[in-house]
């Protein structure tokens, strides 16, 4: 119950924070917040308290596997955004993320999964295209827009956490770290501000992803070591 309440509360809170930061400081800084392990850390801590070190290690492995999905989504959305409408860009990015998710799910080695994610990050940042045109100023925020983003993110996370309870800690770790908030914020930013702003947000998330992966690997090693001592 604590995990459910925490994840459900953190997701809309982070959407609100990112929306404010992106509007005041630019979409790239909003992307940095989206890519940071702001929800994975508390999720793993509660998994450890609830299920012990072994379950937390499996969940951390799932979190690392999900980072391959996250970075694939960011790279695909950033690349397709200048050429496609928000809805089509989101569809294409989700398709790429789904393919990455299949690869991550069948990869048994956490280090190999992390290496694949880092390779995607390195290749994506090295070849990231320059903006093709100037974006328009941000549209005036509608009164319902941010509450709807928050509600969508909370509903999606609620579903993921409930599914995690039934499918085990590894799958739960994957579901808990899926790019739900990115999938909410990217098309919204794309629609309201333009393709370059959405791409900048995705690049921000991609830039901070290596630190997130290192953080999750450190937790995985700590939980795995603790489980062998018990």
C-alpha positions in Angstrom: 0.0 0.0 0.0 2.8 2.4 0.8 4.4 1.8 -2.6 1.1 2.4 -4.3 0.4 5.6 -2.5 3.9 6.9 -2.9 4.1 6.2 -6.7 0.6 7.5 -7.3 1.4 10.8 -5.4 4.9 11.3 -6.8 3.9 11.0 -10.5 1.4 13.9 -10.7 3.7 16.0 -8.3 6.6 15.5 -10.7 4.4 16.4 -13.7 3.5 19.7 -11.9 7.1 20.5 -11.1 8.3 19.7 -14.6 5.5 21.8 -16.1 6.5 24.8 -14.0 10.3 24.3 -14.6 9.9 23.8 -18.3 7.8 27.0 -18.6 10.1 29.2 -16.5 13.6 27.7 -17.2 13.2 26.0 -20.5 12.2 22.5 -21.6 15.8 21.1 -21.3 15.8 21.6 -17.5 12.4 20.0 -17.4 13.9 17.0 -19.2 16.7 16.8 -16.7 14.1 16.4 -13.9 12.2 13.8 -15.9 15.4 11.7 -16.5 16.5 11.8 -12.9 15.6 8.8 -10.6 13.1 10.8 -8.6 10.6 8.0 -8.3 12.9 4.9 -8.8 14.9 5.6 -5.7 11.8 5.7 -3.3 10.3 2.8 -5.1 13.3 0.6 -4.5 13.6 1.7 -0.9 10.0 0.6 -0.3 10.6 -2.6 -2.2 13.5 -3.3 0.2 11.4 -2.6 3.2 8.5 -4.6 2.0 10.2 -7.6 0.4 13.8 -7.7 1.5 17.1 -7.3 -0.3 16.6 -10.1 -2.9 13.3 -8.6 -4.1 14.8 -5.1 -4.1 17.8 -6.4 -6.2 15.4 -7.9 -8.8 13.4 -4.7 -8.9 16.6 -2.7 -9.4 17.5 -5.0 -12.2 14.1 -4.2 -13.7 14.7 -0.5 -13.3 18.0 -0.8 -15.2 16.3 -2.7 -17.9 13.6 0.0 -18.1 16.3 2.6 -18.7 16.9 1.0 -22.2 13.2 1.7 -22.8 13.5 5.3 -21.5 16.5 6.3 -23.6 15.1 4.6 -26.7 11.9 6.6 -26.2 13.8 9.9 -25.8 16.0 9.3 -28.8 13.1 8.4 -31.0 10.8 11.2 -29.9 13.7 13.8 -30.3 14.4 12.5 -33.8 10.8 12.2 -35.1 9.5 15.4 -33.5 10.6 17.9 -36.3 9.0 15.8 -39.0 5.7 14.5 -37.4 2.8 15.8 -35.5 2.7 15.1 -31.7 0.4 12.2 -31.9 2.4 10.5 -34.6 5.7 11.2 -33.0 4.4 9.7 -29.7 3.2 6.6 -31.6 6.6 6.2 -33.3 8.5 6.7 -30.0 6.3 4.2 -28.2 6.9 1.6 -30.9 10.7 2.1 -30.6 10.4 1.9 -26.8 8.3 -1.3 -27.0 11.0 -2.9 -29.2 13.7 -1.9 -26.7 11.5 -3.3 -23.9 11.3 -6.7 -25.5 15.1 -6.7 -25.8 15.5 -5.6 -22.2 13.0 -8.2 -20.9 14.9 -11.1 -22.5 18.4 -9.9 -21.6 19.4 -11.9 -18.4 22.5 -9.8 -17.5 22.0 -6.4 -15.8 25.4 -5.2 -17.0 24.7 -6.0 -20.6 21.4 -4.2 -20.4 23.1 -1.1 -18.9 25.8 -1.2 -21.6 23.2 -1.3 -24.3 21.4 1.7 -22.8 24.7 3.6 -22.5 25.5 2.9 -26.1 22.1 4.3 -27.2 22.7 7.4 -25.1 26.2 7.9 -26.5 25.1 7.4 -30.1 22.1 9.6 -29.7 23.9 12.5 -28.1 26.8 12.3 -30.5 24.5 12.5 -33.6 21.8 14.8 -32.2 20.7 17.1 -35.0 20.7 20.9 -34.6 17.3 22.6 -34.3 15.9 23.2 -37.8 13.8 26.3 -37.0 12.9 28.6 -34.1 9.9 27.5 -32.0 7.1 29.9 -31.2 6.6 31.3 -27.7 4.8 28.9 -25.4 1.0 29.0 -25.7 -0.8 30.4 -22.7 -1.5 27.4 -20.4 -5.2 26.3 -20.3 -6.6 26.0 -16.8 -7.3 22.3 -17.3 -4.1 21.3 -19.1 -1.8 20.6 -16.1 -4.5 18.9 -14.0 -5.2 16.6 -16.9 -1.5 15.7 -17.3 -1.3 15.0 -13.6 -4.4 12.8 -13.7 -3.2 10.8 -16.7 0.2 10.2 -15.1 -1.4 9.1 -11.8 -3.8 6.7 -13.5 -1.1 5.1 -15.6 1.3 4.7 -12.6 -1.6 3.2 -10.5 -2.1 0.6 -13.2 1.6 -0.2 -13.4 2.1 -0.7 -9.7 -1.0 -2.9 -9.4 0.3 -5.0 -12.3 3.7 -5.1 -10.6 2.2 -6.8 -7.5 0.9 -9.6 -9.6 3.9 -10.1 -12.0 6.9 -10.1 -9.6 9.6 -7.7 -8.5 11.7 -7.8 -11.8 8.7 -7.0 -14.0 7.5 -4.6 -11.4 10.8 -2.8 -11.6 10.4 -2.5 -15.3 6.9 -1.2 -15.0 7.8 1.3 -12.3 10.5 2.9 -14.4 8.7 3.1 -17.7 8.7 6.5 -19.4 5.2 7.3 -18.4 5.9 11.0 -17.5 8.0 11.5 -20.6 5.1 10.1 -22.7 2.8 12.7 -21.0 5.1 15.7 -21.1 6.7 15.2 -24.6 3.5 15.5 -26.8 2.1 18.2 -24.5 5.3 20.3 -24.9 5.4 19.5 -28.6 1.9 20.7 -29.1 2.1 23.9 -27.0 5.7 25.1 -27.8 6.9 23.2 -30.8 9.1 20.4 -32.0 12.4 21.9 -30.9 11.2 22.4 -27.3 10.0 18.7 -27.2 13.3 17.6 -28.6 15.2 19.7 -26.1 13.3 18.1 -23.3 14.1 14.6 -24.6 17.8 15.6 -24.9 17.8 16.8 -21.3 16.4 13.4 -20.1 18.9 11.6 -22.3 21.8 13.6 -20.9 21.0 12.8 -17.3 20.3 9.1 -18.0 23.9 7.8 -17.5 23.8 9.2 -13.9 20.4 7.5 -13.3 21.8 4.2 -14.7 24.9 4.4 -12.4 22.7 5.2 -9.4 20.4 2.1 -10.1 23.4 -0.2 -10.7 24.9 0.9 -7.3 21.6 0.1 -5.6 21.4 -3.2 -7.5 24.9 -4.2 -6.2 24.2 -3.1 -2.7 20.9 -5.1 -2.6 22.5 -8.1 -4.2 25.4 -8.1 -1.8 23.0 -7.8 1.2 20.9 -10.7 -0.1 23.9 -13.0 -0.3 24.8 -12.3 3.3 21.3 -13.1 4.6 
